[in-house]
Amino acid sequence: MPHDIAFAPAVPQFIIPTWTEAWRSLEIAVVPQLLKKLTNAVIVTASLSRELFPVAGAIASERNLALSSGLANLLLCPFGAMPMCHGAGGLQAQYRFGARTGLTPIIFGAALLLLAAGFADRAAALFAVIPIGAVGALLILAGADLAISRRLFDSKPSCLPVIIVTALVTVAANAAIGLIAGWIAEILNNIGKPEIEQKVRKQVAELAARFPIYESRMNASAVPARV
């Protein structure tokens, strides 16, 4: 451990960003990351939560994940907090190494609070003590668990083109575009099969219904016009 690291309590300062700073962050951080965060931090994380925890996983719905991460950023940003979000990789990694209850994020959060309040400017140096190889190994294990899914082996051979297209587009672009490409490939791979078209339509409708903005639009469009 570096010798210059010592316990030094500090209180975060309250800072309100200017409109120029807010607009700049919107350009370089929010817009480029929007699709990625919408899919990985909300949609995929909610789906993985329901898969890993069939009984209690429903509480981590798309709406709850979006609200919790949004509120956390809005409330903690003025205190200098880094942008944060949920993530399927983190959930899979913690589950892979034994996390099964809510005590895990509590311990994790308490450790981060201790570092932030007790070491302040030297917290980054403490993180640097962790070998980069160990971090890489954790990422490989979490990524492998996500990629080598049971559904991949249980799928029919006819689904292979759709899986390949979805994976390639996800790697080349992002998960949101990969999801759309997968839907298109599913329809093209099953031209002339109305049941597949209905299946894709149902999936799109279910996904849109989980987000209040889309749900409100759907409900508004369902109300008959008054003459």
Secondary structure, 3 states (H helix, E strand, C coil): CCCCCCCCCCCCCCCCCCHHHHHHHHHHHHHHHHHHHHHHHHHHHHHHHHHHCCCCHHHCCHHHHHHHHHHHHHHHHHHCCCCCCCCHHHHHHHHHCCCCCCHHHHHHHHHHHHHHHHCHHHHHHHHHCCCHHHHHHHHHHHHHHHHCCHHHHHCCHHHHHHHHHHHHHHHHCCHHHHHHHHHHHHHHCCCCCHHHHHHHHHHHHHHHHCCHHHHHHHHHHHCCCCC
